Amino acid sequence: MARTHDHPGELAAQDPIRLLDIRETPLSVDEVFRAVGDDAAGGTALFVGTVRDHDGGQDVGALGYSCHPTAVDELRRVAEKVAANFPVRGLAAVHRVGELAVGDLAVVVAVSCAHRSEAFAACRTLIDDLKHEVPIWKHQRFSDGTEEWVGAC
C-alpha cells in the first residue's frame, strides 16, 4: 500500500534529535527508549552494543573506549544526516567511554518513525555511521597479554 503522507505523523518531526551524548557513566536502555517516544511513531528500533568476552578468536580481558574532543559534534552530524534521510520522529544515541567490563553497555541507539521498516532502516544507518564516522576508539587487552586499538574512523 502506498503511503500518502496525509497525516503529520507520517513526516519527520521538526527536531527529532532528542538525546546525544558520550559518557563515562553506565548507559540506560530505558533512558534512550524514553527519549525517542512519540505518539505519531508506530515503530521504534533500538540497538544495544555490549562488551563481549572475545574478539577475533581471542579472549578479551579488559576493554576501554576513548574519543576525540570532536566526537559529540561528529555524533550530531551523523544524527542530523539520518534525520534528514528518514522520516524520523525521535532519535537518540549514547556511547560510553572509559574502562568497561564484559557485559557492559557500550552504545545504545534508538529511532522512532511512523512505520517499522523506516525505523529499522534509520536505526541501522545510525549505528553503522556512528561506528564508521565518529572518532571513538576501542582499546582491547587480551588474556594472552596482547592488545589492539580499533578505530571508528
C-alpha positions in Angstrom: 0.0 0.0 0.0 1.4 3.4 -1.0 1.7 6.0 1.8 0.1 9.3 1.1 1.7 11.3 3.9 -1.6 13.0 4.5 -1.1 12.9 8.3 1.6 14.9 10.0 2.7 11.7 11.8 3.9 10.3 8.5 6.5 13.1 8.2 9.7 13.7 10.1 9.4 15.6 13.3 10.7 19.2 13.4 13.5 18.4 15.8 13.7 14.6 16.1 17.2 14.5 17.7 16.3 14.1 21.4 19.4 12.7 23.1 23.1 12.6 22.0 25.9 12.0 24.4 29.2 10.4 25.1 29.6 9.4 28.8 31.9 7.8 31.3 28.9 6.6 33.3 26.8 3.4 32.7 24.2 3.7 29.9 20.5 3.1 30.3 18.4 1.4 27.6 15.3 2.8 29.3 16.6 6.4 29.0 17.3 6.1 25.3 13.9 4.3 24.7 12.0 7.0 26.5 13.9 9.8 24.7 12.5 8.6 21.3 8.9 8.2 22.4 6.4 9.9 20.1 2.6 9.4 19.8 3.0 9.5 16.0 5.6 6.7 15.9 4.3 3.2 15.1 7.8 1.7 15.2 10.8 2.1 17.4 14.0 0.3 16.6 16.7 0.1 19.3 20.2 -1.3 19.2 22.3 -2.1 22.2 26.0 -2.8 21.8 27.6 -4.7 24.7 31.2 -5.7 25.5 31.8 -9.3 24.6 34.3 -11.7 26.1 36.1 -12.4 22.8 37.2 -10.8 19.5 39.0 -12.3 16.6 39.3 -15.7 18.3 41.0 -14.2 21.4 39.7 -13.8 24.9 39.1 -10.2 25.9 40.5 -9.5 29.4 39.9 -5.7 29.5 38.5 -3.0 27.3 38.4 0.7 27.2 36.9 3.4 24.9 38.3 6.8 24.3 37.2 9.6 22.0 38.4 12.7 20.2 37.2 16.0 21.6 35.1 16.5 18.5 33.2 13.2 18.9 30.0 14.7 20.2 30.0 17.1 17.2 30.5 14.3 14.8 27.8 12.3 16.5 25.4 15.2 16.0 26.5 15.4 12.3 25.7 11.7 11.9 22.4 12.0 13.7 21.4 15.0 11.5 22.2 13.1 8.4 20.0 10.2 9.5 17.2 12.6 10.5 17.4 14.2 7.0 17.3 10.9 5.1 14.5 9.2 7.0 11.1 10.3 8.4 12.4 10.2 12.0 10.1 11.1 14.8 12.7 10.6 17.5 16.4 9.8 17.6 18.8 9.1 20.4 22.4 7.8 20.6 24.7 7.4 23.7 28.2 5.9 23.7 30.3 5.0 26.7 33.9 5.9 27.2 36.4 4.7 29.9 37.0 1.2 31.2 34.2 -1.3 30.6 33.7 -4.9 31.7 32.3 -7.8 29.8 28.6 -7.4 29.6 28.6 -3.6 30.0 26.6 -1.4 27.5 29.0 0.3 25.1 26.4 2.0 22.9 22.7 2.5 22.8 20.9 4.0 19.8 17.2 4.2 19.0 15.0 5.7 16.3 11.2 6.0 16.1 9.3 6.5 12.9 5.7 6.2 11.8 6.4 2.8 10.3 8.7 -0.1 11.5 10.5 -0.5 8.2 11.7 3.1 8.3 12.6 2.8 12.0 14.7 -0.4 11.3 16.5 1.3 8.3 17.2 4.5 10.2 18.5 2.7 13.3 20.8 0.5 11.3 22.1 3.6 9.4 22.6 5.4 12.7 24.7 2.7 14.4 26.6 1.9 11.2 27.5 5.5 10.5 28.3 6.1 14.2 30.8 3.2 14.2 32.4 4.4 10.9 32.4 8.1 11.3 32.5 9.2 15.0 36.1 9.3 16.4 35.7 6.8 19.2 38.4 4.2 19.7 38.3 0.8 21.4 41.4 -0.5 23.2 41.2 -4.2 23.7 43.6 -6.1 26.0 43.6 -9.8 25.5 44.1 -12.5 28.1 47.4 -13.6 26.4 48.9 -10.1 27.1 48.5 -8.8 23.6 46.4 -5.7 22.8 44.9 -3.8 19.9 43.3 -0.4 19.1 40.2 -0.5 17.0 39.3 2.9 15.5 35.9 4.2 14.3 37.5 6.2 11.5 
